[in-house]
Amino acid sequence: MQMPKPSDADKDFFRSVVADVPGVEVKPMFGNLGAFVNGNMFAGLFGSSVGVKLAADDLAELGTIEGAGPFGPAERPRGGYLSLPPSFTAEEATRWVNKAHAYVATLPPKKKKK
């Protein structure tokens, strides 16, 4: 499996739609980026695709929007995540990333490996 590489513009876009608030950390993941809260990823960048982890109702709603689809490698897309449509503006993407952040912030913190 070959990992797609995001462009600098893709990375800039991703960072622009992730809120710069206490507790949120954006860090590299396999040449891409992930946004985390309490150690749990709520949004990711895979090539040029922005993916979000959402509650079931929001996931179903996003799934009805044209252009939304699986997030991650085609062979193993990430469960609970969907890619945002590439046609989304920064404002639209920010709305969904904020929903993902709010949802994942309610999950138990991820325990650090020793």
NUZA-186644 format. One record per residue: x, y, z of N, C-alpha, C, O in turn; residue number from 1. Coordinates in nm, 2 decimals, padded with zeros to 4 digits. Layout:
N
[atom [X,Y,Z],[X,Y,Z],[X,Y,Z],[X,Y,Z],NUM];
...
# end
This chain:
114
[atom [00.08,-00.12,00.00],[00.00,00.00,00.00],[00.09,00.12,00.00],[00.18,00.14,00.08],1];
[atom [00.06,00.21,-00.09],[00.14,00.34,-00.10],[00.06,00.45,-00.03],[-00.06,00.47,-00.06],2];
[atom [00.13,00.52,00.05],[00.07,00.63,00.13],[00.07,00.76,00.04],[00.18,00.80,00.00],3];
[atom [-00.04,00.82,00.02],[-00.04,00.94,-00.06],[00.02,01.05,00.02],[00.00,01.06,00.15],4];
[atom [00.09,01.14,-00.04],[00.15,01.25,00.03],[00.07,01.38,00.00],[00.04,01.41,-00.11],5];
[atom [00.04,01.45,00.11],[-00.03,01.58,00.09],[00.06,01.69,00.04],[00.18,01.69,00.07],6];
[atom [00.01,01.78,-00.03],[00.09,01.90,-00.07],[00.10,02.00,00.04],[00.03,01.98,00.14],7];
[atom [00.18,02.10,00.03],[00.19,02.20,00.14],[00.06,02.27,00.15],[00.01,02.31,00.26],8];
[atom [-00.01,02.29,00.03],[-00.14,02.36,00.03],[-00.24,02.27,00.11],[-00.33,02.32,00.18],9];
[atom [-00.24,02.14,00.09],[-00.33,02.05,00.16],[-00.30,02.06,00.31],[-00.40,02.07,00.39],10];
[atom [-00.18,02.06,00.35],[-00.15,02.07,00.50],[-00.19,02.21,00.55],[-00.25,02.21,00.66],11];
[atom [-00.17,02.31,00.48],[-00.22,02.44,00.52],[-00.37,02.45,00.54],[-00.42,02.50,00.63],12];
[atom [-00.44,02.39,00.44],[-00.59,02.38,00.45],[-00.63,02.31,00.57],[-00.72,02.35,00.65],13];
[atom [-00.57,02.19,00.59],[-00.60,02.11,00.71],[-00.58,02.19,00.84],[-00.67,02.19,00.92],14];
[atom [-00.47,02.25,00.85],[-00.44,02.33,00.97],[-00.54,02.44,00.99],[-00.58,02.48,01.10],15];
[atom [-00.58,02.50,00.88],[-00.68,02.62,00.88],[-00.82,02.58,00.93],[-00.89,02.66,00.98],16];
[atom [-00.85,02.45,00.91],[-00.99,02.41,00.95],[-00.99,02.34,01.09],[-01.10,02.31,01.14],17];
[atom [-00.88,02.32,01.15],[-00.87,02.26,01.28],[-00.85,02.38,01.38],[-00.76,02.46,01.37],18];
[atom [-00.94,02.39,01.48],[-00.94,02.50,01.57],[-00.81,02.49,01.66],[-00.77,02.39,01.70],19];
[atom [-00.75,02.61,01.67],[-00.63,02.63,01.76],[-00.68,02.66,01.90],[-00.68,02.77,01.94],20];
[atom [-00.72,02.55,01.97],[-00.77,02.57,02.11],[-00.69,02.47,02.20],[-00.63,02.38,02.15],21];
[atom [-00.69,02.51,02.33],[-00.62,02.42,02.42],[-00.67,02.28,02.42],[-00.79,02.25,02.40],22];
[atom [-00.57,02.18,02.42],[-00.61,02.04,02.42],[-00.60,01.98,02.28],[-00.61,01.86,02.27],23];
[atom [-00.60,02.06,02.17],[-00.60,02.01,02.04],[-00.45,02.01,01.99],[-00.38,02.11,02.00],24];
[atom [-00.41,01.90,01.94],[-00.27,01.88,01.89],[-00.28,01.83,01.74],[-00.34,01.73,01.72],25];
[atom [-00.21,01.90,01.65],[-00.19,01.85,01.52],[-00.05,01.79,01.51],[00.05,01.86,01.54],26];
[atom [-00.04,01.67,01.46],[00.09,01.61,01.45],[00.10,01.52,01.33],[00.00,01.47,01.27],27];
[atom [00.23,01.50,01.28],[00.25,01.41,01.16],[00.21,01.27,01.19],[00.23,01.22,01.30],28];
[atom [00.16,01.21,01.08],[00.12,01.06,01.09],[00.15,01.00,00.95],[00.08,01.03,00.86],29];
[atom [00.26,00.93,00.94],[00.29,00.85,00.82],[00.30,00.95,00.70],[00.25,00.91,00.59],30];
[atom [00.35,01.07,00.72],[00.37,01.16,00.61],[00.24,01.25,00.59],[00.24,01.34,00.50],31];
[atom [00.14,01.22,00.66],[00.02,01.30,00.66],[00.00,01.37,00.79],[00.10,01.39,00.87],32];
[atom [-00.12,01.42,00.83],[-00.14,01.49,00.95],[-00.26,01.43,01.02],[-00.35,01.38,00.96],33];
[atom [-00.26,01.44,01.16],[-00.37,01.41,01.24],[-00.40,01.51,01.34],[-00.31,01.58,01.39],34];
[atom [-00.53,01.54,01.37],[-00.56,01.63,01.48],[-00.62,01.55,01.59],[-00.71,01.47,01.58],35];
[atom [-00.57,01.57,01.71],[-00.60,01.49,01.83],[-00.66,01.58,01.95],[-00.62,01.69,01.96],36];
[atom [-00.75,01.52,02.02],[-00.79,01.57,02.15],[-00.79,01.46,02.25],[-00.84,01.35,02.22],37];
[atom [-00.73,01.48,02.37],[-00.72,01.38,02.47],[-00.65,01.25,02.41],[-00.68,01.14,02.46],38];
[atom [-00.57,01.27,02.32],[-00.49,01.15,02.26],[-00.57,01.08,02.15],[-00.52,00.98,02.10],39];
[atom [-00.69,01.12,02.13],[-00.78,01.05,02.02],[-00.78,01.14,01.90],[-00.80,01.26,01.91],40];
[atom [-00.77,01.08,01.78],[-00.77,01.15,01.66],[-00.92,01.18,01.62],[-01.01,01.09,01.62],41];
[atom [-00.95,01.31,01.59],[-01.08,01.35,01.55],[-01.08,01.39,01.40],[-01.19,01.39,01.34],42];
[atom [-00.97,01.42,01.34],[-00.96,01.46,01.20],[-00.82,01.42,01.15],[-00.73,01.42,01.22],43];
[atom [-00.82,01.39,01.02],[-00.69,01.35,00.96],[-00.68,01.39,00.82],[-00.78,01.42,00.75],44];
[atom [-00.56,01.40,00.77],[-00.53,01.43,00.63],[-00.47,01.31,00.57],[-00.37,01.26,00.62],45];
[atom [-00.52,01.26,00.46],[-00.47,01.14,00.39],[-00.46,01.19,00.25],[-00.56,01.19,00.17],46];
[atom [-00.34,01.22,00.21],[-00.32,01.29,00.07],[-00.39,01.42,00.08],[-00.36,01.50,00.16],47];
[atom [-00.48,01.44,-00.01],[-00.56,01.57,-00.01],[-00.69,01.56,00.06],[-00.77,01.65,00.07],48];
[atom [-00.73,01.44,00.11],[-00.86,01.41,00.18],[-00.85,01.44,00.32],[-00.76,01.40,00.40],49];
[atom [-00.95,01.52,00.37],[-00.97,01.55,00.51],[-01.08,01.45,00.56],[-01.19,01.45,00.51],50];
[atom [-01.04,01.38,00.66],[-01.14,01.28,00.72],[-01.17,01.32,00.86],[-01.09,01.38,00.93],51];
[atom [-01.30,01.29,00.90],[-01.34,01.33,01.04],[-01.41,01.21,01.10],[-01.48,01.12,01.04],52];
[atom [-01.39,01.20,01.24],[-01.46,01.09,01.31],[-01.58,01.16,01.38],[-01.57,01.26,01.45],53];
[atom [-01.70,01.10,01.35],[-01.82,01.16,01.40],[-01.91,01.06,01.47],[-01.90,00.94,01.46],54];
[atom [-02.00,01.12,01.55],[-02.11,01.04,01.61],[-02.20,00.98,01.50],[-02.20,01.03,01.39],55];
[atom [-02.27,00.87,01.53],[-02.34,00.80,01.43],[-02.44,00.89,01.35],[-02.44,00.87,01.23],56];
[atom [-02.51,00.97,01.41],[-02.61,01.06,01.34],[-02.54,01.15,01.24],[-02.58,01.17,01.13],57];
[atom [-02.43,01.22,01.29],[-02.35,01.31,01.20],[-02.29,01.23,01.09],[-02.28,01.28,00.98],58];
[atom [-02.24,01.11,01.12],[-02.17,01.03,01.02],[-02.28,01.00,00.91],[-02.24,01.00,00.79],59];
[atom [-02.40,00.96,00.95],[-02.50,00.93,00.85],[-02.54,01.06,00.77],[-02.56,01.05,00.65],60];
[atom [-02.54,01.17,00.83],[-02.58,01.30,00.76],[-02.47,01.33,00.66],[-02.50,01.36,00.55],61];
[atom [-02.34,01.32,00.70],[-02.23,01.35,00.61],[-02.23,01.26,00.50],[-02.20,01.29,00.38],62];
[atom [-02.26,01.13,00.52],[-02.26,01.03,00.42],[-02.36,01.06,00.31],[-02.35,01.00,00.20],63];
[atom [-02.46,01.14,00.33],[-02.56,01.17,00.23],[-02.52,01.29,00.14],[-02.58,01.32,00.04],64];
[atom [-02.41,01.35,00.17],[-02.36,01.47,00.10],[-02.27,01.42,-00.02],[-02.18,01.34,00.00],65];
[atom [-02.30,01.46,-00.14],[-02.22,01.42,-00.26],[-02.08,01.45,-00.24],[-02.04,01.56,-00.21],66];
[atom [-01.99,01.35,-00.27],[-01.85,01.37,-00.26],[-01.79,01.32,-00.13],[-01.67,01.29,-00.12],67];
[atom [-01.87,01.29,-00.03],[-01.82,01.23,00.10],[-01.80,01.09,00.07],[-01.87,01.02,-00.01],68];
[atom [-01.70,01.03,00.14],[-01.67,00.89,00.12],[-01.58,00.83,00.22],[-01.54,00.90,00.32],69];
[atom [-01.53,00.71,00.20],[-01.44,00.65,00.30],[-01.31,00.73,00.32],[-01.27,00.80,00.23],70];
[atom [-01.26,00.71,00.44],[-01.13,00.78,00.47],[-01.02,00.68,00.49],[-01.04,00.59,00.57],71];
[atom [-00.91,00.71,00.43],[-00.79,00.62,00.45],[-00.77,00.54,00.33],[-00.82,00.56,00.22],72];
[atom [-00.68,00.44,00.34],[-00.65,00.35,00.23],[-00.77,00.28,00.18],[-00.85,00.23,00.26],73];
[atom [-00.78,00.26,00.05],[-00.89,00.19,-00.01],[-00.91,00.05,00.04],[-01.02,00.00,00.06],74];
[atom [-00.79,-00.01,00.07],[-00.79,-00.15,00.12],[-00.84,-00.16,00.26],[-00.89,-00.26,00.30],75];
[atom [-00.82,-00.05,00.34],[-00.86,-00.05,00.48],[-00.90,00.08,00.53],[-00.83,00.15,00.61],76];
[atom [-01.02,00.13,00.48],[-01.07,00.26,00.53],[-01.09,00.26,00.68],[-01.13,00.15,00.74],77];
[atom [-01.07,00.37,00.74],[-01.09,00.38,00.89],[-01.24,00.38,00.92],[-01.32,00.46,00.87],78];
[atom [-01.28,00.29,01.01],[-01.41,00.29,01.06],[-01.45,00.41,01.14],[-01.37,00.46,01.22],79];
[atom [-01.57,00.46,01.13],[-01.62,00.57,01.21],[-01.57,00.71,01.15],[-01.61,00.81,01.20],80];
[atom [-01.50,00.70,01.04],[-01.45,00.82,00.97],[-01.51,00.83,00.83],[-01.54,00.73,00.77],81];
[atom [-01.53,00.95,00.78],[-01.56,00.98,00.64],[-01.48,01.09,00.59],[-01.44,01.18,00.67],82];
[atom [-01.44,01.09,00.46],[-01.37,01.20,00.40],[-01.47,01.31,00.37],[-01.59,01.28,00.32],83];
[atom [-01.43,01.43,00.39],[-01.52,01.55,00.35],[-01.51,01.56,00.19],[-01.41,01.53,00.13],84];
[atom [-01.62,01.60,00.14],[-01.62,01.63,-00.01],[-01.51,01.73,-00.05],[-01.49,01.83,00.02],85];
[atom [-01.44,01.70,-00.15],[-01.33,01.79,-00.20],[-01.38,01.93,-00.24],[-01.31,02.03,-00.24],86];
[atom [-01.51,01.94,-00.26],[-01.57,02.07,-00.30],[-01.60,02.16,-00.18],[-01.64,02.27,-00.20],87];
[atom [-01.59,02.11,-00.06],[-01.62,02.19,00.06],[-01.53,02.31,00.07],[-01.41,02.30,00.04],88];
[atom [-01.59,02.42,00.10],[-01.51,02.54,00.13],[-01.44,02.52,00.27],[-01.48,02.43,00.34],89];
[atom [-01.35,02.61,00.31],[-01.29,02.60,00.44],[-01.40,02.62,00.55],[-01.39,02.55,00.65],90];
[atom [-01.50,02.70,00.52],[-01.61,02.72,00.62],[-01.69,02.59,00.64],[-01.71,02.55,00.76],91];
[atom [-01.72,02.53,00.53],[-01.79,02.40,00.54],[-01.71,02.29,00.61],[-01.76,02.22,00.70],92];
[atom [-01.58,02.28,00.57],[-01.49,02.18,00.64],[-01.48,02.21,00.78],[-01.48,02.12,00.86],93];
[atom [-01.46,02.34,00.82],[-01.44,02.37,00.96],[-01.57,02.33,01.04],[-01.55,02.28,01.16],94];
[atom [-01.68,02.35,00.99],[-01.81,02.31,01.06],[-01.80,02.16,01.09],[-01.83,02.12,01.21],95];
[atom [-01.76,02.07,01.00],[-01.76,01.93,01.02],[-01.64,01.89,01.11],[-01.65,01.80,01.20],96];
[atom [-01.53,01.96,01.10],[-01.41,01.93,01.19],[-01.45,01.97,01.33],[-01.41,01.90,01.42],97];
[atom [-01.52,02.08,01.35],[-01.56,02.12,01.48],[-01.66,02.01,01.54],[-01.65,01.99,01.66],98];
[atom [-01.75,01.96,01.46],[-01.84,01.85,01.51],[-01.76,01.73,01.55],[-01.79,01.67,01.65],99];
[atom [-01.66,01.70,01.47],[-01.57,01.58,01.51],[-01.50,01.61,01.64],[-01.49,01.52,01.72],100];
[atom [-01.44,01.73,01.65],[-01.37,01.76,01.77],[-01.47,01.75,01.90],[-01.43,01.69,02.00],101];
[atom [-01.59,01.81,01.88],[-01.68,01.81,02.00],[-01.72,01.66,02.03],[-01.73,01.63,02.15],102];
[atom [-01.74,01.58,01.93],[-01.77,01.44,01.96],[-01.65,01.36,02.02],[-01.67,01.30,02.13],103];
[atom [-01.54,01.37,01.97],[-01.42,01.29,02.02],[-01.38,01.34,02.15],[-01.32,01.27,02.23],104];
[atom [-01.40,01.47,02.18],[-01.37,01.52,02.31],[-01.45,01.46,02.43],[-01.41,01.46,02.54],105];
[atom [-01.56,01.40,02.39],[-01.65,01.33,02.49],[-01.60,01.18,02.52],[-01.65,01.12,02.61],106];
[atom [-01.51,01.13,02.43],[-01.46,01.00,02.45],[-01.36,00.99,02.56],[-01.29,01.09,02.59],107];
[atom [-01.34,00.87,02.62],[-01.24,00.86,02.72],[-01.10,00.89,02.67],[-01.07,00.86,02.55],108];
[atom [-01.02,00.96,02.75],[-00.88,00.99,02.70],[-00.81,00.86,02.67],[-00.82,00.76,02.73],109];
[atom [-00.73,00.87,02.56],[-00.64,00.75,02.52],[-00.53,00.74,02.62],[-00.46,00.84,02.65],110];
[atom [-00.51,00.62,02.67],[-00.40,00.59,02.76],[-00.26,00.59,02.68],[-00.26,00.52,02.58],111];
[atom [-00.16,00.65,02.73],[-00.03,00.65,02.67],[00.03,00.51,02.69],[00.02,00.45,02.80],112];
[atom [00.10,00.46,02.58],[00.17,00.34,02.59],[00.30,00.36,02.67],[00.36,00.46,02.66],113];
[atom [00.33,00.26,02.75],[00.45,00.26,02.83],[00.57,00.22,02.75],[00.69,00.22,02.80],114];
# end
